[in-house]
């Protein structure tokens, strides 16, 4: 299985002409056979991270 790696990942959303930084310089490595839980309050970017890991969304900068 492949390793999932986030390197300096930023994600910016735009609404009403304004930029909103939702992920700021995220660095994460998940190796084969590791178990990871991502927890946090509503709106903190958990789903955005998982959608990027799945290739459904892309970072504004950095690499996944």
CHARMM-style PDB file with segment names, atoms N, HN, CA, C and O in Angstrom:
ATOM      1  N   UNK     1       0.849  -1.187   0.000  1.00  0.00      PROA
ATOM      2  CA  UNK     1       0.000   0.000   0.000  1.00  0.00      PROA
ATOM      3  C   UNK     1       0.889   1.243   0.000  1.00  0.00      PROA
ATOM      4  O   UNK     1       2.035   1.212   0.448  1.00  0.00      PROA
ATOM      5  N   UNK     2       0.343   2.300  -0.499  1.00  0.00      PROA
ATOM      6  HN  UNK     2      -0.588   2.325  -0.862  1.00  0.00      PROA
ATOM      7  CA  UNK     2       1.085   3.549  -0.609  1.00  0.00      PROA
ATOM      8  C   UNK     2       1.022   4.347   0.684  1.00  0.00      PROA
ATOM      9  O   UNK     2       0.080   4.226   1.467  1.00  0.00      PROA
ATOM     10  N   UNK     3       2.029   5.152   0.883  1.00  0.00      PROA
ATOM     11  HN  UNK     3       2.795   5.250   0.247  1.00  0.00      PROA
ATOM     12  CA  UNK     3       2.063   6.095   1.990  1.00  0.00      PROA
ATOM     13  C   UNK     3       1.290   7.350   1.584  1.00  0.00      PROA
ATOM     14  O   UNK     3       1.364   7.784   0.435  1.00  0.00      PROA
ATOM     15  N   UNK     4       0.559   7.922   2.518  1.00  0.00      PROA
ATOM     16  HN  UNK     4       0.499   7.569   3.451  1.00  0.00      PROA
ATOM     17  CA  UNK     4      -0.108   9.210   2.288  1.00  0.00      PROA
ATOM     18  C   UNK     4       0.751  10.275   2.939  1.00  0.00      PROA
ATOM     19  O   UNK     4       1.098  10.176   4.117  1.00  0.00      PROA
ATOM     20  N   UNK     5       1.091  11.289   2.167  1.00  0.00      PROA
ATOM     21  HN  UNK     5       0.810  11.369   1.211  1.00  0.00      PROA
ATOM     22  CA  UNK     5       1.952  12.339   2.705  1.00  0.00      PROA
ATOM     23  C   UNK     5       1.437  13.715   2.288  1.00  0.00      PROA
ATOM     24  O   UNK     5       1.226  13.984   1.106  1.00  0.00      PROA
ATOM     25  N   UNK     6       1.243  14.570   3.275  1.00  0.00      PROA
ATOM     26  HN  UNK     6       1.415  14.351   4.235  1.00  0.00      PROA
ATOM     27  CA  UNK     6       0.897  15.970   3.059  1.00  0.00      PROA
ATOM     28  C   UNK     6       2.148  16.781   3.390  1.00  0.00      PROA
ATOM     29  O   UNK     6       2.723  16.618   4.466  1.00  0.00      PROA
ATOM     30  N   UNK     7       2.571  17.647   2.481  1.00  0.00      PROA
ATOM     31  HN  UNK     7       2.104  17.779   1.607  1.00  0.00      PROA
ATOM     32  CA  UNK     7       3.753  18.473   2.716  1.00  0.00      PROA
ATOM     33  C   UNK     7       3.391  19.937   2.503  1.00  0.00      PROA
ATOM     34  O   UNK     7       3.080  20.351   1.386  1.00  0.00      PROA
ATOM     35  N   UNK     8       3.434  20.717   3.578  1.00  0.00      PROA
ATOM     36  HN  UNK     8       3.687  20.380   4.485  1.00  0.00      PROA
ATOM     37  CA  UNK     8       3.134  22.160   3.539  1.00  0.00      PROA
ATOM     38  C   UNK     8       1.837  22.465   2.781  1.00  0.00      PROA
ATOM     39  O   UNK     8       1.800  23.358   1.935  1.00  0.00      PROA
ATOM     40  N   UNK     9       0.783  21.720   3.093  1.00  0.00      PROA
ATOM     41  HN  UNK     9       0.813  20.995   3.781  1.00  0.00      PROA
ATOM     42  CA  UNK     9      -0.495  21.860   2.387  1.00  0.00      PROA
ATOM     43  C   UNK     9      -1.293  23.040   2.932  1.00  0.00      PROA
ATOM     44  O   UNK     9      -1.516  23.163   4.136  1.00  0.00      PROA
ATOM     45  N   UNK    10      -1.709  23.891   2.024  1.00  0.00      PROA
ATOM     46  HN  UNK    10      -1.527  23.791   1.046  1.00  0.00      PROA
ATOM     47  CA  UNK    10      -2.604  25.007   2.318  1.00  0.00      PROA
ATOM     48  C   UNK    10      -3.843  24.844   1.457  1.00  0.00      PROA
ATOM     49  O   UNK    10      -3.763  24.352   0.331  1.00  0.00      PROA
ATOM     50  N   UNK    11      -4.983  25.253   1.980  1.00  0.00      PROA
ATOM     51  HN  UNK    11      -5.049  25.652   2.894  1.00  0.00      PROA
ATOM     52  CA  UNK    11      -6.227  25.232   1.196  1.00  0.00      PROA
ATOM     53  C   UNK    11      -6.956  26.529   1.449  1.00  0.00      PROA
ATOM     54  O   UNK    11      -7.266  26.877   2.589  1.00  0.00      PROA
ATOM     55  N   UNK    12      -7.226  27.239   0.376  1.00  0.00      PROA
ATOM     56  HN  UNK    12      -6.975  26.957  -0.550  1.00  0.00      PROA
ATOM     57  CA  UNK    12      -7.925  28.521   0.443  1.00  0.00      PROA
ATOM     58  C   UNK    12      -9.242  28.386  -0.311  1.00  0.00      PROA
ATOM     59  O   UNK    12      -9.270  27.929  -1.454  1.00  0.00      PROA
ATOM     60  N   UNK    13     -10.326  28.785   0.338  1.00  0.00      PROA
ATOM     61  HN  UNK    13     -10.303  29.156   1.266  1.00  0.00      PROA
ATOM     62  CA  UNK    13     -11.634  28.850  -0.309  1.00  0.00      PROA
ATOM     63  C   UNK    13     -11.978  30.315  -0.517  1.00  0.00      PROA
ATOM     64  O   UNK    13     -11.592  31.172   0.278  1.00  0.00      PROA
ATOM     65  N   UNK    14     -12.704  30.594  -1.588  1.00  0.00      PROA
ATOM     66  HN  UNK    14     -13.017  29.898  -2.233  1.00  0.00      PROA
ATOM     67  CA  UNK    14     -13.143  31.959  -1.845  1.00  0.00      PROA
ATOM     68  C   UNK    14     -14.654  32.045  -1.730  1.00  0.00      PROA
ATOM     69  O   UNK    14     -15.386  31.190  -2.227  1.00  0.00      PROA
ATOM     70  N   UNK    15     -15.099  33.093  -1.065  1.00  0.00      PROA
ATOM     71  HN  UNK    15     -14.504  33.787  -0.661  1.00  0.00      PROA
ATOM     72  CA  UNK    15     -16.530  33.358  -0.944  1.00  0.00      PROA
ATOM     73  C   UNK    15     -16.725  34.868  -0.926  1.00  0.00      PROA
ATOM     74  O   UNK    15     -16.054  35.588  -0.186  1.00  0.00      PROA
ATOM     75  N   UNK    16     -17.642  35.328  -1.743  1.00  0.00      PROA
ATOM     76  HN  UNK    16     -18.187  34.744  -2.344  1.00  0.00      PROA
ATOM     77  CA  UNK    16     -17.954  36.759  -1.836  1.00  0.00      PROA
ATOM     78  C   UNK    16     -16.701  37.599  -2.065  1.00  0.00      PROA
ATOM     79  O   UNK    16     -16.562  38.688  -1.508  1.00  0.00      PROA
ATOM     80  N   UNK    17     -15.793  37.082  -2.889  1.00  0.00      PROA
ATOM     81  HN  UNK    17     -15.906  36.198  -3.341  1.00  0.00      PROA
ATOM     82  CA  UNK    17     -14.578  37.820  -3.219  1.00  0.00      PROA
ATOM     83  C   UNK    17     -13.519  37.834  -2.134  1.00  0.00      PROA
ATOM     84  O   UNK    17     -12.508  38.524  -2.271  1.00  0.00      PROA
ATOM     85  N   UNK    18     -13.727  37.092  -1.064  1.00  0.00      PROA
ATOM     86  HN  UNK    18     -14.548  36.532  -0.953  1.00  0.00      PROA
ATOM     87  CA  UNK    18     -12.759  37.047   0.035  1.00  0.00      PROA
ATOM     88  C   UNK    18     -12.138  35.656   0.117  1.00  0.00      PROA
ATOM     89  O   UNK    18     -12.794  34.655  -0.173  1.00  0.00      PROA
ATOM     90  N   UNK    19     -10.874  35.605   0.513  1.00  0.00      PROA
ATOM     91  HN  UNK    19     -10.342  36.418   0.749  1.00  0.00      PROA
ATOM     92  CA  UNK    19     -10.168  34.341   0.693  1.00  0.00      PROA
ATOM     93  C   UNK    19     -10.257  33.887   2.142  1.00  0.00      PROA
ATOM     94  O   UNK    19     -10.105  34.685   3.067  1.00  0.00      PROA
ATOM     95  N   UNK    20     -10.508  32.587   2.327  1.00  0.00      PROA
ATOM     96  HN  UNK    20     -10.632  31.939   1.576  1.00  0.00      PROA
ATOM     97  CA  UNK    20     -10.548  31.987   3.657  1.00  0.00      PROA
ATOM     98  C   UNK    20      -9.561  30.834   3.693  1.00  0.00      PROA
ATOM     99  O   UNK    20      -9.725  29.848   2.974  1.00  0.00      PROA
ATOM    100  N   UNK    21      -8.536  30.954   4.525  1.00  0.00      PROA
ATOM    101  HN  UNK    21      -8.402  31.755   5.109  1.00  0.00      PROA
ATOM    102  CA  UNK    21      -7.528  29.911   4.682  1.00  0.00      PROA
ATOM    103  C   UNK    21      -8.074  28.854   5.634  1.00  0.00      PROA
ATOM    104  O   UNK    21      -8.265  29.120   6.821  1.00  0.00      PROA
ATOM    105  N   UNK    22      -8.325  27.654   5.112  1.00  0.00      PROA
ATOM    106  HN  UNK    22      -8.169  27.438   4.148  1.00  0.00      PROA
ATOM    107  CA  UNK    22      -8.903  26.599   5.946  1.00  0.00      PROA
ATOM    108  C   UNK    22      -7.864  25.596   6.420  1.00  0.00      PROA
ATOM    109  O   UNK    22      -8.018  25.009   7.491  1.00  0.00      PROA
ATOM    110  N   UNK    23      -6.823  25.394   5.652  1.00  0.00      PROA
ATOM    111  HN  UNK    23      -6.698  25.872   4.782  1.00  0.00      PROA
ATOM    112  CA  UNK    23      -5.710  24.543   6.080  1.00  0.00      PROA
ATOM    113  C   UNK    23      -4.437  25.355   5.919  1.00  0.00      PROA
ATOM    114  O   UNK    23      -4.227  25.983   4.881  1.00  0.00      PROA
ATOM    115  N   UNK    24      -3.590  25.347   6.934  1.00  0.00      PROA
ATOM    116  HN  UNK    24      -3.760  24.837   7.777  1.00  0.00      PROA
ATOM    117  CA  UNK    24      -2.397  26.191   6.938  1.00  0.00      PROA
ATOM    118  C   UNK    24      -1.155  25.355   7.228  1.00  0.00      PROA
ATOM    119  O   UNK    24      -0.916  24.961   8.370  1.00  0.00      PROA
ATOM    120  N   UNK    25      -0.370  25.089   6.193  1.00  0.00      PROA
ATOM    121  HN  UNK    25      -0.564  25.409   5.266  1.00  0.00      PROA
ATOM    122  CA  UNK    25       0.913  24.379   6.296  1.00  0.00      PROA
ATOM    123  C   UNK    25       0.787  23.031   7.008  1.00  0.00      PROA
ATOM    124  O   UNK    25       1.505  22.758   7.970  1.00  0.00      PROA
ATOM    125  N   UNK    26      -0.125  22.200   6.529  1.00  0.00      PROA
ATOM    126  HN  UNK    26      -0.708  22.422   5.748  1.00  0.00      PROA
ATOM    127  CA  UNK    26      -0.337  20.872   7.106  1.00  0.00      PROA
ATOM    128  C   UNK    26       0.775  19.941   6.641  1.00  0.00      PROA
ATOM    129  O   UNK    26       1.056  19.844   5.446  1.00  0.00      PROA
ATOM    130  N   UNK    27       1.403  19.258   7.589  1.00  0.00      PROA
ATOM    131  HN  UNK    27       1.175  19.336   8.560  1.00  0.00      PROA
ATOM    132  CA  UNK    27       2.402  18.235   7.303  1.00  0.00      PROA
ATOM    133  C   UNK    27       1.977  16.964   8.018  1.00  0.00      PROA
ATOM    134  O   UNK    27       1.768  16.963   9.231  1.00  0.00      PROA
ATOM    135  N   UNK    28       1.850  15.874   7.253  1.00  0.00      PROA
ATOM    136  HN  UNK    28       2.019  15.874   6.267  1.00  0.00      PROA
ATOM    137  CA  UNK    28       1.384  14.609   7.814  1.00  0.00      PROA
ATOM    138  C   UNK    28       1.898  13.472   6.951  1.00  0.00      PROA
ATOM    139  O   UNK    28       1.838  13.544   5.723  1.00  0.00      PROA
ATOM    140  N   UNK    29       2.404  12.421   7.589  1.00  0.00      PROA
ATOM    141  HN  UNK    29       2.453  12.363   8.586  1.00  0.00      PROA
ATOM    142  CA  UNK    29       2.793  11.207   6.881  1.00  0.00      PROA
ATOM    143  C   UNK    29       2.101  10.034   7.545  1.00  0.00      PROA
ATOM    144  O   UNK    29       2.190   9.856   8.760  1.00  0.00      PROA
ATOM    145  N   UNK    30       1.406   9.230   6.743  1.00  0.00      PROA
ATOM    146  HN  UNK    30       1.333   9.375   5.756  1.00  0.00      PROA
ATOM    147  CA  UNK    30       0.759   8.015   7.229  1.00  0.00      PROA
ATOM    148  C   UNK    30       1.353   6.857   6.436  1.00  0.00      PROA
ATOM    149  O   UNK    30       1.158   6.757   5.224  1.00  0.00      PROA
ATOM    150  N   UNK    31       2.074   5.991   7.126  1.00  0.00      PROA
ATOM    151  HN  UNK    31       2.232   6.073   8.110  1.00  0.00      PROA
ATOM    152  CA  UNK    31       2.724   4.854   6.483  1.00  0.00      PROA
ATOM    153  C   UNK    31       1.794   3.655   6.407  1.00  0.00      PROA
ATOM    154  O   UNK    31       0.767   3.602   7.083  1.00  0.00      PROA
ATOM    155  N   UNK    32       2.166   2.705   5.582  1.00  0.00      PROA
ATOM    156  HN  UNK    32       3.001   2.748   5.032  1.00  0.00      PROA
ATOM    157  CA  UNK    32       1.427   1.463   5.420  1.00  0.00      PROA
ATOM    158  C   UNK    32       1.199   0.800   6.777  1.00  0.00      PROA
ATOM    159  O   UNK    32       2.115   0.710   7.594  1.00  0.00      PROA
ATOM    160  N   UNK    33      -0.019   0.342   7.007  1.00  0.00      PROA
ATOM    161  HN  UNK    33      -0.763   0.415   6.343  1.00  0.00      PROA
ATOM    162  CA  UNK    33      -0.444  -0.364   8.217  1.00  0.00      PROA
ATOM    163  C   UNK    33      -0.520   0.513   9.467  1.00  0.00      PROA
ATOM    164  O   UNK    33      -0.669  -0.012  10.570  1.00  0.00      PROA
ATOM    165  N   UNK    34      -0.421   1.832   9.321  1.00  0.00      PROA
ATOM    166  HN  UNK    34      -0.299   2.258   8.425  1.00  0.00      PROA
ATOM    167  CA  UNK    34      -0.619   2.729  10.457  1.00  0.00      PROA
ATOM    168  C   UNK    34      -2.095   3.101  10.553  1.00  0.00      PROA
ATOM    169  O   UNK    34      -2.803   3.145   9.547  1.00  0.00      PROA
ATOM    170  N   UNK    35      -2.541   3.364  11.761  1.00  0.00      PROA
ATOM    171  HN  UNK    35      -1.966   3.328  12.578  1.00  0.00      PROA
ATOM    172  CA  UNK    35      -3.912   3.796  12.028  1.00  0.00      PROA
ATOM    173  C   UNK    35      -3.852   5.233  12.510  1.00  0.00      PROA
ATOM    174  O   UNK    35      -3.097   5.554  13.428  1.00  0.00      PROA
ATOM    175  N   UNK    36      -4.645   6.098  11.895  1.00  0.00      PROA
ATOM    176  HN  UNK    36      -5.258   5.837  11.150  1.00  0.00      PROA
ATOM    177  CA  UNK    36      -4.645   7.517  12.245  1.00  0.00      PROA
ATOM    178  C   UNK    36      -6.086   7.983  12.414  1.00  0.00      PROA
ATOM    179  O   UNK    36      -6.959   7.613  11.629  1.00  0.00      PROA
ATOM    180  N   UNK    37      -6.332   8.786  13.431  1.00  0.00      PROA
ATOM    181  HN  UNK    37      -5.623   9.086  14.070  1.00  0.00      PROA
ATOM    182  CA  UNK    37      -7.635   9.418  13.628  1.00  0.00      PROA
ATOM    183  C   UNK    37      -7.447  10.924  13.525  1.00  0.00      PROA
ATOM    184  O   UNK    37      -6.561  11.495  14.161  1.00  0.00      PROA
ATOM    185  N   UNK    38      -8.278  11.553  12.727  1.00  0.00      PROA
ATOM    186  HN  UNK    38      -8.997  11.089  12.210  1.00  0.00      PROA
ATOM    187  CA  UNK    38      -8.249  13.010  12.607  1.00  0.00      PROA
ATOM    188  C   UNK    38      -9.504  13.528  13.285  1.00  0.00      PROA
ATOM    189  O   UNK    38     -10.620  13.256  12.843  1.00  0.00      PROA
ATOM    190  N   UNK    39      -9.311  14.274  14.358  1.00  0.00      PROA
ATOM    191  HN  UNK    39      -8.405  14.495  14.717  1.00  0.00      PROA
ATOM    192  CA  UNK    39     -10.435  14.769  15.146  1.00  0.00      PROA
ATOM    193  C   UNK    39     -10.356  16.284  15.277  1.00  0.00      PROA
ATOM    194  O   UNK    39      -9.278  16.872  15.186  1.00  0.00      PROA
ATOM    195  N   UNK    40     -11.495  16.899  15.489  1.00  0.00      PROA
ATOM    196  HN  UNK    40     -12.371  16.422  15.562  1.00  0.00      PROA
ATOM    197  CA  UNK    40     -11.545  18.337  15.686  1.00  0.00      PROA
ATOM    198  C   UNK    40     -12.974  18.826  15.551  1.00  0.00      PROA
ATOM    199  O   UNK    40     -13.870  18.065  15.185  1.00  0.00      PROA
ATOM    200  N   UNK    41     -13.183  20.101  15.847  1.00  0.00      PROA
ATOM    201  HN  UNK    41     -12.456  20.719  16.144  1.00  0.00      PROA
ATOM    202  CA  UNK    41     -14.533  20.656  15.787  1.00  0.00      PROA
ATOM    203  C   UNK    41     -15.026  20.789  14.348  1.00  0.00      PROA
ATOM    204  O   UNK    41     -14.247  20.727  13.397  1.00  0.00      PROA
ATOM    205  N   UNK    42     -16.314  20.969  14.217  1.00  0.00      PROA
ATOM    206  HN  UNK    42     -16.946  21.019  14.990  1.00  0.00      PROA
ATOM    207  CA  UNK    42     -16.942  21.165  12.916  1.00  0.00      PROA
ATOM    208  C   UNK    42     -16.291  22.340  12.188  1.00  0.00      PROA
ATOM    209  O   UNK    42     -16.085  23.410  12.761  1.00  0.00      PROA
ATOM    210  N   UNK    43     -15.976  22.118  10.921  1.00  0.00      PROA
ATOM    211  HN  UNK    43     -16.143  21.249  10.455  1.00  0.00      PROA
ATOM    212  CA  UNK    43     -15.432  23.204  10.109  1.00  0.00      PROA
ATOM    213  C   UNK    43     -13.939  23.398  10.195  1.00  0.00      PROA
ATOM    214  O   UNK    43     -13.422  24.386   9.675  1.00  0.00      PROA
ATOM    215  N   UNK    44     -13.215  22.473  10.845  1.00  0.00      PROA
ATOM    216  HN  UNK    44     -13.634  21.670  11.267  1.00  0.00      PROA
ATOM    217  CA  UNK    44     -11.772  22.677  11.019  1.00  0.00      PROA
ATOM    218  C   UNK    44     -10.933  22.117   9.873  1.00  0.00      PROA
ATOM    219  O   UNK    44      -9.723  22.342   9.843  1.00  0.00      PROA
ATOM    220  N   UNK    45     -11.548  21.383   8.918  1.00  0.00      PROA
ATOM    221  HN  UNK    45     -12.531  21.200   8.943  1.00  0.00      PROA
ATOM    222  CA  UNK    45     -10.807  20.909   7.754  1.00  0.00      PROA
ATOM    223  C   UNK    45     -10.604  19.408   7.668  1.00  0.00      PROA
ATOM    224  O   UNK    45      -9.855  18.941   6.809  1.00  0.00      PROA
ATOM    225  N   UNK    46     -11.250  18.640   8.535  1.00  0.00      PROA
ATOM    226  HN  UNK    46     -11.858  19.019   9.232  1.00  0.00      PROA
ATOM    227  CA  UNK    46     -11.087  17.173   8.521  1.00  0.00      PROA
ATOM    228  C   UNK    46     -11.524  16.580   7.186  1.00  0.00      PROA
ATOM    229  O   UNK    46     -10.781  15.812   6.574  1.00  0.00      PROA
ATOM    230  N   UNK    47     -12.703  16.926   6.741  1.00  0.00      PROA
ATOM    231  HN  UNK    47     -13.306  17.550   7.238  1.00  0.00      PROA
ATOM    232  CA  UNK    47     -13.221  16.386   5.487  1.00  0.00      PROA
ATOM    233  C   UNK    47     -12.402  16.877   4.307  1.00  0.00      PROA
ATOM    234  O   UNK    47     -12.160  16.121   3.367  1.00  0.00      PROA
ATOM    235  N   UNK    48     -11.976  18.114   4.341  1.00  0.00      PROA
ATOM    236  HN  UNK    48     -12.173  18.729   5.105  1.00  0.00      PROA
ATOM    237  CA  UNK    48     -11.135  18.649   3.271  1.00  0.00      PROA
ATOM    238  C   UNK    48      -9.845  17.843   3.162  1.00  0.00      PROA
ATOM    239  O   UNK    48      -9.415  17.514   2.056  1.00  0.00      PROA
ATOM    240  N   UNK    49      -9.232  17.525   4.282  1.00  0.00      PROA
ATOM    241  HN  UNK    49      -9.581  17.792   5.180  1.00  0.00      PROA
ATOM    242  CA  UNK    49      -8.011  16.696   4.274  1.00  0.00      PROA
ATOM    243  C   UNK    49      -8.276  15.332   3.656  1.00  0.00      PROA
ATOM    244  O   UNK    49      -7.492  14.864   2.830  1.00  0.00      PROA
ATOM    245  N   UNK    50      -9.361  14.695   4.041  1.00  0.00      PROA
ATOM    246  HN  UNK    50      -9.998  15.075   4.712  1.00  0.00      PROA
ATOM    247  CA  UNK    50      -9.664  13.362   3.519  1.00  0.00      PROA
ATOM    248  C   UNK    50     -10.018  13.400   2.035  1.00  0.00      PROA
ATOM    249  O   UNK    50      -9.672  12.482   1.291  1.00  0.00      PROA
ATOM    250  N   UNK    51     -10.704  14.453   1.601  1.00  0.00      PROA
ATOM    251  HN  UNK    51     -10.985  15.199   2.205  1.00  0.00      PROA
ATOM    252  CA  UNK    51     -11.019  14.590   0.175  1.00  0.00      PROA
ATOM    253  C   UNK    51      -9.747  14.811  -0.634  1.00  0.00      PROA
ATOM    254  O   UNK    51      -9.650  14.335  -1.765  1.00  0.00      PROA
ATOM    255  N   UNK    52      -8.779  15.518  -0.084  1.00  0.00      PROA
ATOM    256  HN  UNK    52      -8.858  15.906   0.834  1.00  0.00      PROA
ATOM    257  CA  UNK    52      -7.501  15.689  -0.774  1.00  0.00      PROA
ATOM    258  C   UNK    52      -6.726  14.375  -0.810  1.00  0.00      PROA
ATOM    259  O   UNK    52      -6.118  14.049  -1.829  1.00  0.00      PROA
ATOM    260  N   UNK    53      -6.739  13.627   0.268  1.00  0.00      PROA
ATOM    261  HN  UNK    53      -7.234  13.892   1.096  1.00  0.00      PROA
ATOM    262  CA  UNK    53      -6.055  12.330   0.297  1.00  0.00      PROA
ATOM    263  C   UNK    53      -6.650  11.380  -0.742  1.00  0.00      PROA
ATOM    264  O   UNK    53      -5.937  10.559  -1.317  1.00  0.00      PROA
ATOM    265  N   UNK    54      -7.961  11.493  -0.980  1.00  0.00      PROA
ATOM    266  HN  UNK    54      -8.541  12.160  -0.513  1.00  0.00      PROA
ATOM    267  CA  UNK    54      -8.645  10.639  -1.954  1.00  0.00      PROA
ATOM    268  C   UNK    54      -8.515  11.161  -3.386  1.00  0.00      PROA
ATOM    269  O   UNK    54      -8.918  10.481  -4.330  1.00  0.00      PROA
ATOM    270  N   UNK    55      -7.958  12.355  -3.555  1.00  0.00      PROA
ATOM    271  HN  UNK    55      -7.630  12.908  -2.789  1.00  0.00      PROA
ATOM    272  CA  UNK    55      -7.808  12.930  -4.887  1.00  0.00      PROA
ATOM    273  C   UNK    55      -9.052  13.620  -5.407  1.00  0.00      PROA
ATOM    274  O   UNK    55      -9.152  13.902  -6.601  1.00  0.00      PROA
ATOM    275  N   UNK    56     -10.004  13.896  -4.522  1.00  0.00      PROA
ATOM    276  HN  UNK    56      -9.922  13.667  -3.552  1.00  0.00      PROA
ATOM    277  CA  UNK    56     -11.244  14.564  -4.923  1.00  0.00      PROA
ATOM    278  C   UNK    56     -11.134  16.083  -4.868  1.00  0.00      PROA
ATOM    279  O   UNK    56     -11.906  16.790  -5.515  1.00  0.00      PROA
ATOM    280  N   UNK    57     -10.175  16.582  -4.095  1.00  0.00      PROA
ATOM    281  HN  UNK    57      -9.548  16.008  -3.568  1.00  0.00      PROA
ATOM    282  CA  UNK    57      -9.879  18.013  -4.014  1.00  0.00      PROA
ATOM    283  C   UNK    57      -8.370  18.162  -4.076  1.00  0.00      PROA
ATOM    284  O   UNK    57      -7.627  17.199  -3.886  1.00  0.00      PROA
ATOM    285  N   UNK    58      -7.930  19.376  -4.343  1.00  0.00      PROA
ATOM    286  HN  UNK    58      -8.533  20.159  -4.498  1.00  0.00      PROA
ATOM    287  CA  UNK    58      -6.504  19.635  -4.473  1.00  0.00      PROA
ATOM    288  C   UNK    58      -6.106  20.806  -3.584  1.00  0.00      PROA
ATOM    289  O   UNK    58      -6.898  21.726  -3.378  1.00  0.00      PROA
ATOM    290  N   UNK    59      -4.885  20.779  -3.057  1.00  0.00      PROA
ATOM    291  HN  UNK    59      -4.242  20.032  -3.224  1.00  0.00      PROA
ATOM    292  CA  UNK    59      -4.439  21.885  -2.208  1.00  0.00      PROA
ATOM    293  C   UNK    59      -4.214  23.150  -3.030  1.00  0.00      PROA
ATOM    294  O   UNK    59      -3.928  23.083  -4.225  1.00  0.00      PROA
ATOM    295  N   UNK    60      -4.347  24.295  -2.381  1.00  0.00      PROA
ATOM    296  HN  UNK    60      -4.580  24.349  -1.410  1.00  0.00      PROA
ATOM    297  CA  UNK    60      -4.018  25.562  -3.029  1.00  0.00      PROA
ATOM    298  C   UNK    60      -2.515  25.672  -3.213  1.00  0.00      PROA
ATOM    299  O   UNK    60      -2.040  26.261  -4.184  1.00  0.00      PROA
ATOM    300  N   UNK    61      -1.764  25.097  -2.267  1.00  0.00      PROA
ATOM    301  HN  UNK    61      -2.150  24.618  -1.478  1.00  0.00      PROA
ATOM    302  CA  UNK    61      -0.308  24.986  -2.392  1.00  0.00      PROA
ATOM    303  C   UNK    61       0.142  23.801  -1.548  1.00  0.00      PROA
ATOM    304  O   UNK    61      -0.602  23.308  -0.701  1.00  0.00      PROA
ATOM    305  N   UNK    62       1.357  23.355  -1.788  1.00  0.00      PROA
ATOM    306  HN  UNK    62       1.962  23.755  -2.476  1.00  0.00      PROA
ATOM    307  CA  UNK    62       1.868  22.168  -1.121  1.00  0.00      PROA
ATOM    308  C   UNK    62       1.545  20.925  -1.936  1.00  0.00      PROA
ATOM    309  O   UNK    62       0.986  21.017  -3.029  1.00  0.00      PROA
ATOM    310  N   UNK    63       1.900  19.762  -1.399  1.00  0.00      PROA
ATOM    311  HN  UNK    63       2.355  19.687  -0.512  1.00  0.00      PROA
ATOM    312  CA  UNK    63       1.699  18.513  -2.136  1.00  0.00      PROA
ATOM    313  C   UNK    63       1.022  17.462  -1.274  1.00  0.00      PROA
ATOM    314  O   UNK    63       1.207  17.408  -0.058  1.00  0.00      PROA
ATOM    315  N   UNK    64       0.231  16.628  -1.939  1.00  0.00      PROA
ATOM    316  HN  UNK    64       0.081  16.672  -2.927  1.00  0.00      PROA
ATOM    317  CA  UNK    64      -0.404  15.470  -1.305  1.00  0.00      PROA
ATOM    318  C   UNK    64       0.017  14.255  -2.102  1.00  0.00      PROA
ATOM    319  OT1 UNK    64      -0.382  13.136  -1.779  1.00  0.00      PROA
TER     320      UNK     64
END
